[in-house]
Amino acid sequence: MYNVLQPVVDLTKANIETLSRFATSREVTDLVKESAIKQLEFVQDNMAKIGGSDAFANCLRTTIDNYVHFTNEYTKNLYGIVVQGQEFVTRQVEEGNRRFAEVADISGRAAQPPMNR
């Protein structure tokens, strides 16, 4: 029986092996290594130039301002939450005292002997 796909599979395997040998050849790896070194040097030079630019200084200053604004807003919100919590606790204590007074009043009236009219 003939396998129609076998030639395609063989061609694919042969091409993969050929490309793998090419990609791992000494010439190609040396060129890639040299290109990578040049690229890194180029990036380092540009980063040094960018680091001293007005645009970078402005970006850094604006970012710091953004964080200062965030910190102020966040602190205000936390303070507001704390104040609300304190108000809630105060209301709960006052309500507890009021209910306790009501219970004490009811208990006091229940403990008194009935008055003769």
Jmol script that loads the backbone (N, CA, C; Angstrom):
load data "model"
ATOM      1  N   MET A   1       0.838  -1.161   0.000  1.00  0.00           N
ATOM      2  CA  MET A   1       0.000   0.000   0.000  1.00  0.00           C
ATOM      3  C   MET A   1       0.893   1.237   0.000  1.00  0.00           C
ATOM      4  N   TYR A   2       0.456   2.236  -0.719  1.00  0.00           N
ATOM      5  CA  TYR A   2       1.233   3.466  -0.848  1.00  0.00           C
ATOM      6  C   TYR A   2       0.715   4.522   0.138  1.00  0.00           C
ATOM      7  N   ASN A   3       1.671   5.191   0.751  1.00  0.00           N
ATOM      8  CA  ASN A   3       1.316   6.274   1.671  1.00  0.00           C
ATOM      9  C   ASN A   3       1.581   7.575   0.937  1.00  0.00           C
ATOM     10  N   VAL A   4       0.520   8.293   0.603  1.00  0.00           N
ATOM     11  CA  VAL A   4       0.624   9.522  -0.174  1.00  0.00           C
ATOM     12  C   VAL A   4       1.297  10.633   0.639  1.00  0.00           C
ATOM     13  N   LEU A   5       1.156  10.592   1.923  1.00  0.00           N
ATOM     14  CA  LEU A   5       1.701  11.652   2.769  1.00  0.00           C
ATOM     15  C   LEU A   5       3.172  11.444   3.128  1.00  0.00           C
ATOM     16  N   GLN A   6       3.697  10.225   2.943  1.00  0.00           N
ATOM     17  CA  GLN A   6       5.067   9.955   3.356  1.00  0.00           C
ATOM     18  C   GLN A   6       6.088  10.877   2.695  1.00  0.00           C
ATOM     19  N   PRO A   7       5.977  11.186   1.409  1.00  0.00           N
ATOM     20  CA  PRO A   7       6.946  12.110   0.808  1.00  0.00           C
ATOM     21  C   PRO A   7       6.899  13.505   1.444  1.00  0.00           C
ATOM     22  N   VAL A   8       5.707  13.942   1.803  1.00  0.00           N
ATOM     23  CA  VAL A   8       5.577  15.248   2.447  1.00  0.00           C
ATOM     24  C   VAL A   8       6.241  15.223   3.823  1.00  0.00           C
ATOM     25  N   VAL A   9       6.039  14.152   4.564  1.00  0.00           N
ATOM     26  CA  VAL A   9       6.653  14.000   5.881  1.00  0.00           C
ATOM     27  C   VAL A   9       8.170  13.965   5.739  1.00  0.00           C
ATOM     28  N   ASP A  10       8.680  13.211   4.782  1.00  0.00           N
ATOM     29  CA  ASP A  10      10.126  13.126   4.564  1.00  0.00           C
ATOM     30  C   ASP A  10      10.713  14.482   4.185  1.00  0.00           C
ATOM     31  N   LEU A  11      10.011  15.216   3.321  1.00  0.00           N
ATOM     32  CA  LEU A  11      10.479  16.547   2.915  1.00  0.00           C
ATOM     33  C   LEU A  11      10.524  17.486   4.133  1.00  0.00           C
ATOM     34  N   THR A  12       9.482  17.430   4.932  1.00  0.00           N
ATOM     35  CA  THR A  12       9.421  18.287   6.124  1.00  0.00           C
ATOM     36  C   THR A  12      10.573  17.966   7.073  1.00  0.00           C
ATOM     37  N   LYS A  13      10.815  16.692   7.329  1.00  0.00           N
ATOM     38  CA  LYS A  13      11.915  16.292   8.205  1.00  0.00           C
ATOM     39  C   LYS A  13      13.254  16.759   7.644  1.00  0.00           C
ATOM     40  N   ALA A  14      13.452  16.575   6.328  1.00  0.00           N
ATOM     41  CA  ALA A  14      14.708  16.977   5.703  1.00  0.00           C
ATOM     42  C   ALA A  14      14.908  18.486   5.805  1.00  0.00           C
ATOM     43  N   ASN A  15      13.847  19.255   5.589  1.00  0.00           N
ATOM     44  CA  ASN A  15      13.951  20.715   5.687  1.00  0.00           C
ATOM     45  C   ASN A  15      14.234  21.162   7.122  1.00  0.00           C
ATOM     46  N   ILE A  16      13.611  20.523   8.094  1.00  0.00           N
ATOM     47  CA  ILE A  16      13.868  20.851   9.499  1.00  0.00           C
ATOM     48  C   ILE A  16      15.329  20.577   9.845  1.00  0.00           C
ATOM     49  N   GLU A  17      15.849  19.433   9.404  1.00  0.00           N
ATOM     50  CA  GLU A  17      17.252  19.106   9.667  1.00  0.00           C
ATOM     51  C   GLU A  17      18.184  20.104   8.996  1.00  0.00           C
ATOM     52  N   THR A  18      17.871  20.484   7.745  1.00  0.00           N
ATOM     53  CA  THR A  18      18.706  21.444   7.013  1.00  0.00           C
ATOM     54  C   THR A  18      18.710  22.797   7.711  1.00  0.00           C
ATOM     55  N   LEU A  19      17.537  23.287   8.089  1.00  0.00           N
ATOM     56  CA  LEU A  19      17.441  24.583   8.768  1.00  0.00           C
ATOM     57  C   LEU A  19      18.105  24.538  10.142  1.00  0.00           C
ATOM     58  N   SER A  20      17.996  23.414  10.844  1.00  0.00           N
ATOM     59  CA  SER A  20      18.645  23.277  12.149  1.00  0.00           C
ATOM     60  C   SER A  20      20.164  23.331  12.000  1.00  0.00           C
ATOM     61  N   ARG A  21      20.707  22.642  11.008  1.00  0.00           N
ATOM     62  CA  ARG A  21      22.158  22.692  10.777  1.00  0.00           C
ATOM     63  C   ARG A  21      22.593  24.107  10.436  1.00  0.00           C
ATOM     64  N   PHE A  22      21.787  24.800   9.607  1.00  0.00           N
ATOM     65  CA  PHE A  22      22.110  26.177   9.229  1.00  0.00           C
ATOM     66  C   PHE A  22      22.101  27.083  10.468  1.00  0.00           C
ATOM     67  N   ALA A  23      21.035  26.988  11.271  1.00  0.00           N
ATOM     68  CA  ALA A  23      20.879  27.876  12.424  1.00  0.00           C
ATOM     69  C   ALA A  23      21.951  27.642  13.482  1.00  0.00           C
ATOM     70  N   THR A  24      22.452  26.425  13.563  1.00  0.00           N
ATOM     71  CA  THR A  24      23.464  26.125  14.582  1.00  0.00           C
ATOM     72  C   THR A  24      24.884  26.112  14.020  1.00  0.00           C
ATOM     73  N   SER A  25      25.028  26.519  12.768  1.00  0.00           N
ATOM     74  CA  SER A  25      26.376  26.546  12.185  1.00  0.00           C
ATOM     75  C   SER A  25      27.221  27.611  12.860  1.00  0.00           C
ATOM     76  N   ARG A  26      28.526  27.430  12.835  1.00  0.00           N
ATOM     77  CA  ARG A  26      29.465  28.347  13.487  1.00  0.00           C
ATOM     78  C   ARG A  26      29.328  29.760  12.926  1.00  0.00           C
ATOM     79  N   GLU A  27      29.197  29.896  11.625  1.00  0.00           N
ATOM     80  CA  GLU A  27      29.090  31.227  10.997  1.00  0.00           C
ATOM     81  C   GLU A  27      27.858  31.980  11.497  1.00  0.00           C
ATOM     82  N   VAL A  28      26.726  31.295  11.508  1.00  0.00           N
ATOM     83  CA  VAL A  28      25.477  31.949  11.907  1.00  0.00           C
ATOM     84  C   VAL A  28      25.518  32.311  13.394  1.00  0.00           C
ATOM     85  N   THR A  29      25.987  31.401  14.240  1.00  0.00           N
ATOM     86  CA  THR A  29      26.025  31.710  15.676  1.00  0.00           C
ATOM     87  C   THR A  29      26.986  32.858  15.965  1.00  0.00           C
ATOM     88  N   ASP A  30      28.110  32.931  15.237  1.00  0.00           N
ATOM     89  CA  ASP A  30      29.033  34.060  15.424  1.00  0.00           C
ATOM     90  C   ASP A  30      28.387  35.379  15.010  1.00  0.00           C
ATOM     91  N   LEU A  31      27.654  35.363  13.873  1.00  0.00           N
ATOM     92  CA  LEU A  31      26.973  36.574  13.417  1.00  0.00           C
ATOM     93  C   LEU A  31      25.887  37.011  14.400  1.00  0.00           C
ATOM     94  N   VAL A  32      25.137  36.053  14.911  1.00  0.00           N
ATOM     95  CA  VAL A  32      24.076  36.368  15.870  1.00  0.00           C
ATOM     96  C   VAL A  32      24.679  36.943  17.141  1.00  0.00           C
ATOM     97  N   LYS A  33      25.757  36.339  17.612  1.00  0.00           N
ATOM     98  CA  LYS A  33      26.424  36.825  18.822  1.00  0.00           C
ATOM     99  C   LYS A  33      26.937  38.248  18.621  1.00  0.00           C
ATOM    100  N   GLU A  34      27.560  38.500  17.490  1.00  0.00           N
ATOM    101  CA  GLU A  34      28.086  39.840  17.189  1.00  0.00           C
ATOM    102  C   GLU A  34      26.954  40.863  17.089  1.00  0.00           C
ATOM    103  N   SER A  35      25.863  40.479  16.431  1.00  0.00           N
ATOM    104  CA  SER A  35      24.708  41.380  16.307  1.00  0.00           C
ATOM    105  C   SER A  35      24.100  41.684  17.666  1.00  0.00           C
ATOM    106  N   ALA A  36      24.003  40.676  18.526  1.00  0.00           N
ATOM    107  CA  ALA A  36      23.426  40.879  19.852  1.00  0.00           C
ATOM    108  C   ALA A  36      24.289  41.836  20.666  1.00  0.00           C
ATOM    109  N   ILE A  37      25.601  41.687  20.572  1.00  0.00           N
ATOM    110  CA  ILE A  37      26.500  42.580  21.307  1.00  0.00           C
ATOM    111  C   ILE A  37      26.343  44.013  20.812  1.00  0.00           C
ATOM    112  N   LYS A  38      26.297  44.195  19.485  1.00  0.00           N
ATOM    113  CA  LYS A  38      26.123  45.538  18.928  1.00  0.00           C
ATOM    114  C   LYS A  38      24.782  46.138  19.350  1.00  0.00           C
ATOM    115  N   GLN A  39      23.746  45.319  19.350  1.00  0.00           N
ATOM    116  CA  GLN A  39      22.416  45.799  19.737  1.00  0.00           C
ATOM    117  C   GLN A  39      22.419  46.250  21.197  1.00  0.00           C
ATOM    118  N   LEU A  40      23.033  45.467  22.075  1.00  0.00           N
ATOM    119  CA  LEU A  40      23.089  45.840  23.484  1.00  0.00           C
ATOM    120  C   LEU A  40      23.886  47.118  23.696  1.00  0.00           C
ATOM    121  N   GLU A  41      24.987  47.275  22.973  1.00  0.00           N
ATOM    122  CA  GLU A  41      25.775  48.509  23.073  1.00  0.00           C
ATOM    123  C   GLU A  41      24.951  49.708  22.614  1.00  0.00           C
ATOM    124  N   PHE A  42      24.216  49.515  21.518  1.00  0.00           N
ATOM    125  CA  PHE A  42      23.356  50.579  20.987  1.00  0.00           C
ATOM    126  C   PHE A  42      22.287  50.979  22.013  1.00  0.00           C
ATOM    127  N   VAL A  43      21.666  49.982  22.620  1.00  0.00           N
ATOM    128  CA  VAL A  43      20.626  50.246  23.621  1.00  0.00           C
ATOM    129  C   VAL A  43      21.227  50.966  24.825  1.00  0.00           C
ATOM    130  N   GLN A  44      22.402  50.525  25.264  1.00  0.00           N
ATOM    131  CA  GLN A  44      23.046  51.186  26.408  1.00  0.00           C
ATOM    132  C   GLN A  44      23.348  52.645  26.103  1.00  0.00           C
ATOM    133  N   ASP A  45      23.870  52.922  24.910  1.00  0.00           N
ATOM    134  CA  ASP A  45      24.166  54.308  24.534  1.00  0.00           C
ATOM    135  C   ASP A  45      22.898  55.153  24.523  1.00  0.00           C
ATOM    136  N   ASN A  46      21.848  54.629  23.933  1.00  0.00           N
ATOM    137  CA  ASN A  46      20.592  55.378  23.863  1.00  0.00           C
ATOM    138  C   ASN A  46      19.977  55.584  25.247  1.00  0.00           C
ATOM    139  N   MET A  47      20.068  54.580  26.109  1.00  0.00           N
ATOM    140  CA  MET A  47      19.514  54.723  27.453  1.00  0.00           C
ATOM    141  C   MET A  47      20.279  55.794  28.233  1.00  0.00           C
ATOM    142  N   ALA A  48      21.575  55.857  28.021  1.00  0.00           N
ATOM    143  CA  ALA A  48      22.364  56.898  28.693  1.00  0.00           C
ATOM    144  C   ALA A  48      21.930  58.280  28.211  1.00  0.00           C
ATOM    145  N   LYS A  49      21.665  58.409  26.915  1.00  0.00           N
ATOM    146  CA  LYS A  49      21.218  59.692  26.365  1.00  0.00           C
ATOM    147  C   LYS A  49      19.817  60.040  26.880  1.00  0.00           C
ATOM    148  N   ILE A  50      18.944  59.037  26.905  1.00  0.00           N
ATOM    149  CA  ILE A  50      17.575  59.265  27.369  1.00  0.00           C
ATOM    150  C   ILE A  50      17.571  59.661  28.843  1.00  0.00           C
ATOM    151  N   GLY A  51      18.410  58.996  29.650  1.00  0.00           N
ATOM    152  CA  GLY A  51      18.462  59.278  31.084  1.00  0.00           C
ATOM    153  C   GLY A  51      18.828  60.718  31.395  1.00  0.00           C
ATOM    154  N   GLY A  52      19.568  61.372  30.515  1.00  0.00           N
ATOM    155  CA  GLY A  52      19.956  62.757  30.742  1.00  0.00           C
ATOM    156  C   GLY A  52      19.067  63.765  30.038  1.00  0.00           C
ATOM    157  N   SER A  53      18.017  63.299  29.404  1.00  0.00           N
ATOM    158  CA  SER A  53      17.174  64.210  28.624  1.00  0.00           C
ATOM    159  C   SER A  53      16.137  64.918  29.490  1.00  0.00           C
ATOM    160  N   ASP A  54      15.654  66.053  28.995  1.00  0.00           N
ATOM    161  CA  ASP A  54      14.582  66.784  29.672  1.00  0.00           C
ATOM    162  C   ASP A  54      13.291  65.982  29.678  1.00  0.00           C
ATOM    163  N   ALA A  55      13.063  65.232  28.593  1.00  0.00           N
ATOM    164  CA  ALA A  55      11.835  64.431  28.507  1.00  0.00           C
ATOM    165  C   ALA A  55      11.794  63.386  29.620  1.00  0.00           C
ATOM    166  N   PHE A  56      12.931  62.757  29.871  1.00  0.00           N
ATOM    167  CA  PHE A  56      12.983  61.748  30.941  1.00  0.00           C
ATOM    168  C   PHE A  56      12.802  62.407  32.307  1.00  0.00           C
ATOM    169  N   ALA A  57      13.456  63.539  32.505  1.00  0.00           N
ATOM    170  CA  ALA A  57      13.321  64.254  33.782  1.00  0.00           C
ATOM    171  C   ALA A  57      11.868  64.658  34.001  1.00  0.00           C
ATOM    172  N   ASN A  58      11.199  65.134  32.964  1.00  0.00           N
ATOM    173  CA  ASN A  58       9.795  65.517  33.064  1.00  0.00           C
ATOM    174  C   ASN A  58       8.922  64.296  33.364  1.00  0.00           C
ATOM    175  N   CYS A  59       9.211  63.203  32.697  1.00  0.00           N
ATOM    176  CA  CYS A  59       8.454  61.960  32.928  1.00  0.00           C
ATOM    177  C   CYS A  59       8.619  61.509  34.376  1.00  0.00           C
ATOM    178  N   LEU A  60       9.847  61.528  34.869  1.00  0.00           N
ATOM    179  CA  LEU A  60      10.117  61.114  36.242  1.00  0.00           C
ATOM    180  C   LEU A  60       9.432  62.037  37.239  1.00  0.00           C
ATOM    181  N   ARG A  61       9.509  63.338  37.009  1.00  0.00           N
ATOM    182  CA  ARG A  61       8.881  64.316  37.893  1.00  0.00           C
ATOM    183  C   ARG A  61       7.365  64.119  37.908  1.00  0.00           C
ATOM    184  N   THR A  62       6.783  63.918  36.739  1.00  0.00           N
ATOM    185  CA  THR A  62       5.333  63.728  36.647  1.00  0.00           C
ATOM    186  C   THR A  62       4.912  62.439  37.337  1.00  0.00           C
ATOM    187  N   THR A  63       5.699  61.388  37.173  1.00  0.00           N
ATOM    188  CA  THR A  63       5.388  60.121  37.834  1.00  0.00           C
ATOM    189  C   THR A  63       5.423  60.280  39.347  1.00  0.00           C
ATOM    190  N   ILE A  64       6.417  60.989  39.845  1.00  0.00           N
ATOM    191  CA  ILE A  64       6.505  61.233  41.291  1.00  0.00           C
ATOM    192  C   ILE A  64       5.302  62.047  41.751  1.00  0.00           C
ATOM    193  N   ASP A  65       4.920  63.057  40.991  1.00  0.00           N
ATOM    194  CA  ASP A  65       3.737  63.854  41.331  1.00  0.00           C
ATOM    195  C   ASP A  65       2.485  62.974  41.369  1.00  0.00           C
ATOM    196  N   ASN A  66       2.380  62.052  40.419  1.00  0.00           N
ATOM    197  CA  ASN A  66       1.234  61.136  40.393  1.00  0.00           C
ATOM    198  C   ASN A  66       1.175  60.303  41.669  1.00  0.00           C
ATOM    199  N   TYR A  67       2.330  59.810  42.110  1.00  0.00           N
ATOM    200  CA  TYR A  67       2.360  59.013  43.339  1.00  0.00           C
ATOM    201  C   TYR A  67       2.055  59.857  44.568  1.00  0.00           C
ATOM    202  N   VAL A  68       2.511  61.093  44.588  1.00  0.00           N
ATOM    203  CA  VAL A  68       2.193  61.987  45.707  1.00  0.00           C
ATOM    204  C   VAL A  68       0.689  62.229  45.755  1.00  0.00           C
ATOM    205  N   HIS A  69       0.081  62.491  44.606  1.00  0.00           N
ATOM    206  CA  HIS A  69      -1.369  62.703  44.535  1.00  0.00           C
ATOM    207  C   HIS A  69      -2.107  61.441  44.993  1.00  0.00           C
ATOM    208  N   PHE A  70      -1.658  60.290  44.503  1.00  0.00           N
ATOM    209  CA  PHE A  70      -2.275  59.018  44.901  1.00  0.00           C
ATOM    210  C   PHE A  70      -2.192  58.833  46.415  1.00  0.00           C
ATOM    211  N   THR A  71      -1.019  59.075  46.990  1.00  0.00           N
ATOM    212  CA  THR A  71      -0.821  58.892  48.427  1.00  0.00           C
ATOM    213  C   THR A  71      -1.735  59.817  49.217  1.00  0.00           C
ATOM    214  N   ASN A  72      -1.855  61.071  48.778  1.00  0.00           N
ATOM    215  CA  ASN A  72      -2.749  62.013  49.465  1.00  0.00           C
ATOM    216  C   ASN A  72      -4.197  61.546  49.409  1.00  0.00           C
ATOM    217  N   GLU A  73      -4.656  61.156  48.239  1.00  0.00           N
ATOM    218  CA  GLU A  73      -6.037  60.702  48.086  1.00  0.00           C
ATOM    219  C   GLU A  73      -6.289  59.442  48.913  1.00  0.00           C
ATOM    220  N   TYR A  74      -5.355  58.525  48.856  1.00  0.00           N
ATOM    221  CA  TYR A  74      -5.500  57.265  49.575  1.00  0.00           C
ATOM    222  C   TYR A  74      -5.557  57.510  51.081  1.00  0.00           C
ATOM    223  N   THR A  75      -4.685  58.383  51.563  1.00  0.00           N
ATOM    224  CA  THR A  75      -4.662  58.713  52.991  1.00  0.00           C
ATOM    225  C   THR A  75      -5.970  59.363  53.417  1.00  0.00           C
ATOM    226  N   LYS A  76      -6.488  60.287  52.591  1.00  0.00           N
ATOM    227  CA  LYS A  76      -7.775  60.923  52.911  1.00  0.00           C
ATOM    228  C   LYS A  76      -8.881  59.881  52.996  1.00  0.00           C
ATOM    229  N   ASN A  77      -8.894  58.949  52.041  1.00  0.00           N
ATOM    230  CA  ASN A  77      -9.927  57.912  52.055  1.00  0.00           C
ATOM    231  C   ASN A  77      -9.807  57.021  53.289  1.00  0.00           C
ATOM    232  N   LEU A  78      -8.577  56.651  53.640  1.00  0.00           N
ATOM    233  CA  LEU A  78      -8.390  55.829  54.839  1.00  0.00           C
ATOM    234  C   LEU A  78      -8.836  56.579  56.086  1.00  0.00           C
ATOM    235  N   TYR A  79      -8.487  57.854  56.146  1.00  0.00           N
ATOM    236  CA  TYR A  79      -8.908  58.665  57.290  1.00  0.00           C
ATOM    237  C   TYR A  79     -10.437  58.714  57.368  1.00  0.00           C
ATOM    238  N   GLY A  80     -11.072  58.886  56.207  1.00  0.00           N
ATOM    239  CA  GLY A  80     -12.535  58.907  56.166  1.00  0.00           C
ATOM    240  C   GLY A  80     -13.127  57.593  56.654  1.00  0.00           C
ATOM    241  N   ILE A  81     -12.515  56.493  56.291  1.00  0.00           N
ATOM    242  CA  ILE A  81     -13.000  55.180  56.740  1.00  0.00           C
ATOM    243  C   ILE A  81     -12.848  55.056  58.252  1.00  0.00           C
ATOM    244  N   VAL A  82     -11.720  55.517  58.775  1.00  0.00           N
ATOM    245  CA  VAL A  82     -11.494  55.463  60.222  1.00  0.00           C
ATOM    246  C   VAL A  82     -12.532  56.313  60.949  1.00  0.00           C
ATOM    247  N   VAL A  83     -12.788  57.526  60.451  1.00  0.00           N
ATOM    248  CA  VAL A  83     -13.777  58.409  61.081  1.00  0.00           C
ATOM    249  C   VAL A  83     -15.153  57.763  61.052  1.00  0.00           C
ATOM    250  N   GLN A  84     -15.513  57.174  59.909  1.00  0.00           N
ATOM    251  CA  GLN A  84     -16.807  56.500  59.822  1.00  0.00           C
ATOM    252  C   GLN A  84     -16.881  55.345  60.818  1.00  0.00           C
ATOM    253  N   GLY A  85     -15.781  54.629  60.957  1.00  0.00           N
ATOM    254  CA  GLY A  85     -15.752  53.521  61.917  1.00  0.00           C
ATOM    255  C   GLY A  85     -15.933  54.014  63.338  1.00  0.00           C
ATOM    256  N   GLN A  86     -15.263  55.114  63.655  1.00  0.00           N
ATOM    257  CA  GLN A  86     -15.418  55.685  65.004  1.00  0.00           C
ATOM    258  C   GLN A  86     -16.848  56.144  65.241  1.00  0.00           C
ATOM    259  N   GLU A  87     -17.442  56.788  64.241  1.00  0.00           N
ATOM    260  CA  GLU A  87     -18.831  57.246  64.378  1.00  0.00           C
ATOM    261  C   GLU A  87     -19.765  56.053  64.556  1.00  0.00           C
ATOM    262  N   PHE A  88     -19.523  54.990  63.814  1.00  0.00           N
ATOM    263  CA  PHE A  88     -20.352  53.797  63.915  1.00  0.00           C
ATOM    264  C   PHE A  88     -20.260  53.204  65.318  1.00  0.00           C
ATOM    265  N   VAL A  89     -19.030  53.072  65.816  1.00  0.00           N
ATOM    266  CA  VAL A  89     -18.848  52.514  67.159  1.00  0.00           C
ATOM    267  C   VAL A  89     -19.526  53.397  68.194  1.00  0.00           C
ATOM    268  N   THR A  90     -19.384  54.709  68.057  1.00  0.00           N
ATOM    269  CA  THR A  90     -20.017  55.642  68.999  1.00  0.00           C
ATOM    270  C   THR A  90     -21.536  55.454  68.983  1.00  0.00           C
ATOM    271  N   ARG A  91     -22.117  55.380  67.771  1.00  0.00           N
ATOM    272  CA  ARG A  91     -23.571  55.174  67.674  1.00  0.00           C
ATOM    273  C   ARG A  91     -23.978  53.835  68.294  1.00  0.00           C
ATOM    274  N   GLN A  92     -23.179  52.796  68.068  1.00  0.00           N
ATOM    275  CA  GLN A  92     -23.511  51.478  68.617  1.00  0.00           C
ATOM    276  C   GLN A  92     -23.455  51.503  70.145  1.00  0.00           C
ATOM    277  N   VAL A  93     -22.446  52.169  70.699  1.00  0.00           N
ATOM    278  CA  VAL A  93     -22.340  52.265  72.166  1.00  0.00           C
ATOM    279  C   VAL A  93     -23.515  53.055  72.723  1.00  0.00           C
ATOM    280  N   GLU A  94     -23.860  54.174  72.073  1.00  0.00           N
ATOM    281  CA  GLU A  94     -24.999  54.973  72.538  1.00  0.00           C
ATOM    282  C   GLU A  94     -26.287  54.158  72.465  1.00  0.00           C
ATOM    283  N   GLU A  95     -26.476  53.426  71.378  1.00  0.00           N
ATOM    284  CA  GLU A  95     -27.676  52.593  71.230  1.00  0.00           C
ATOM    285  C   GLU A  95     -27.702  51.495  72.290  1.00  0.00           C
ATOM    286  N   GLY A  96     -26.536  50.895  72.548  1.00  0.00           N
ATOM    287  CA  GLY A  96     -26.449  49.871  73.597  1.00  0.00           C
ATOM    288  C   GLY A  96     -26.793  50.435  74.959  1.00  0.00           C
ATOM    289  N   ASN A  97     -26.284  51.637  75.262  1.00  0.00           N
ATOM    290  CA  ASN A  97     -26.599  52.290  76.545  1.00  0.00           C
ATOM    291  C   ASN A  97     -28.084  52.591  76.647  1.00  0.00           C
ATOM    292  N   ARG A  98     -28.675  53.077  75.552  1.00  0.00           N
ATOM    293  CA  ARG A  98     -30.111  53.394  75.559  1.00  0.00           C
ATOM    294  C   ARG A  98     -30.925  52.126  75.810  1.00  0.00           C
ATOM    295  N   ARG A  99     -30.576  51.045  75.112  1.00  0.00           N
ATOM    296  CA  ARG A  99     -31.325  49.799  75.296  1.00  0.00           C
ATOM    297  C   ARG A  99     -31.120  49.237  76.698  1.00  0.00           C
ATOM    298  N   PHE A 100     -29.910  49.356  77.200  1.00  0.00           N
ATOM    299  CA  PHE A 100     -29.650  48.888  78.559  1.00  0.00           C
ATOM    300  C   PHE A 100     -30.488  49.677  79.559  1.00  0.00           C
ATOM    301  N   ALA A 101     -30.583  50.988  79.336  1.00  0.00           N
ATOM    302  CA  ALA A 101     -31.391  51.832  80.223  1.00  0.00           C
ATOM    303  C   ALA A 101     -32.856  51.427  80.144  1.00  0.00           C
ATOM    304  N   GLU A 102     -33.316  51.115  78.923  1.00  0.00           N
ATOM    305  CA  GLU A 102     -34.711  50.677  78.771  1.00  0.00           C
ATOM    306  C   GLU A 102     -34.949  49.370  79.517  1.00  0.00           C
ATOM    307  N   VAL A 103     -33.999  48.431  79.366  1.00  0.00           N
ATOM    308  CA  VAL A 103     -34.143  47.139  80.048  1.00  0.00           C
ATOM    309  C   VAL A 103     -34.125  47.353  81.561  1.00  0.00           C
ATOM    310  N   ALA A 104     -33.220  48.217  82.019  1.00  0.00           N
ATOM    311  CA  ALA A 104     -33.144  48.488  83.459  1.00  0.00           C
ATOM    312  C   ALA A 104     -34.432  49.128  83.943  1.00  0.00           C
ATOM    313  N   ASP A 105     -34.995  50.030  83.156  1.00  0.00           N
ATOM    314  CA  ASP A 105     -36.239  50.694  83.531  1.00  0.00           C
ATOM    315  C   ASP A 105     -37.379  49.684  83.597  1.00  0.00           C
ATOM    316  N   ILE A 106     -37.444  48.834  82.575  1.00  0.00           N
ATOM    317  CA  ILE A 106     -38.504  47.815  82.547  1.00  0.00           C
ATOM    318  C   ILE A 106     -38.331  46.855  83.720  1.00  0.00           C
ATOM    319  N   SER A 107     -37.098  46.458  83.986  1.00  0.00           N
ATOM    320  CA  SER A 107     -36.839  45.542  85.111  1.00  0.00           C
ATOM    321  C   SER A 107     -37.187  46.205  86.429  1.00  0.00           C
ATOM    322  N   GLY A 108     -36.857  47.483  86.546  1.00  0.00           N
ATOM    323  CA  GLY A 108     -37.160  48.215  87.782  1.00  0.00           C
ATOM    324  C   GLY A 108     -38.647  48.309  88.011  1.00  0.00           C
ATOM    325  N   ARG A 109     -39.401  48.553  86.946  1.00  0.00           N
ATOM    326  CA  ARG A 109     -40.863  48.643  87.085  1.00  0.00           C
ATOM    327  C   ARG A 109     -41.455  47.287  87.400  1.00  0.00           C
ATOM    328  N   ALA A 110     -40.884  46.241  86.816  1.00  0.00           N
ATOM    329  CA  ALA A 110     -41.405  44.896  87.060  1.00  0.00           C
ATOM    330  C   ALA A 110     -41.114  44.471  88.487  1.00  0.00           C
ATOM    331  N   ALA A 111     -40.042  44.945  89.076  1.00  0.00           N
ATOM    332  CA  ALA A 111     -39.675  44.559  90.430  1.00  0.00           C
ATOM    333  C   ALA A 111     -40.457  45.327  91.500  1.00  0.00           C
ATOM    334  N   GLN A 112     -41.074  46.438  91.148  1.00  0.00           N
ATOM    335  CA  GLN A 112     -41.824  47.231  92.118  1.00  0.00           C
ATOM    336  C   GLN A 112     -43.175  46.560  92.373  1.00  0.00           C
ATOM    337  N   PRO A 113     -43.612  46.591  93.635  1.00  0.00           N
ATOM    338  CA  PRO A 113     -44.939  46.036  93.913  1.00  0.00           C
ATOM    339  C   PRO A 113     -46.019  46.909  93.305  1.00  0.00           C
ATOM    340  N   PRO A 114     -47.121  46.294  92.925  1.00  0.00           N
ATOM    341  CA  PRO A 114     -48.188  47.097  92.331  1.00  0.00           C
ATOM    342  C   PRO A 114     -48.738  48.120  93.340  1.00  0.00           C
ATOM    343  N   MET A 115     -49.063  49.255  92.880  1.00  0.00           N
ATOM    344  CA  MET A 115     -49.570  50.334  93.742  1.00  0.00           C
ATOM    345  C   MET A 115     -51.086  50.148  93.921  1.00  0.00           C
ATOM    346  N   ASN A 116     -51.493  50.403  95.115  1.00  0.00           N
ATOM    347  CA  ASN A 116     -52.934  50.338  95.400  1.00  0.00           C
ATOM    348  C   ASN A 116     -53.561  51.658  95.007  1.00  0.00           C
ATOM    349  N   ARG A 117     -54.632  51.541  94.335  1.00  0.00           N
ATOM    350  CA  ARG A 117     -55.297  52.757  93.909  1.00  0.00           C
ATOM    351  C   ARG A 117     -56.455  53.045  94.747  1.00  0.00           C
TER     352      ARG A 117
END
end "model"
wireframe off; spacefill off
backbone 0.3
color backbone group
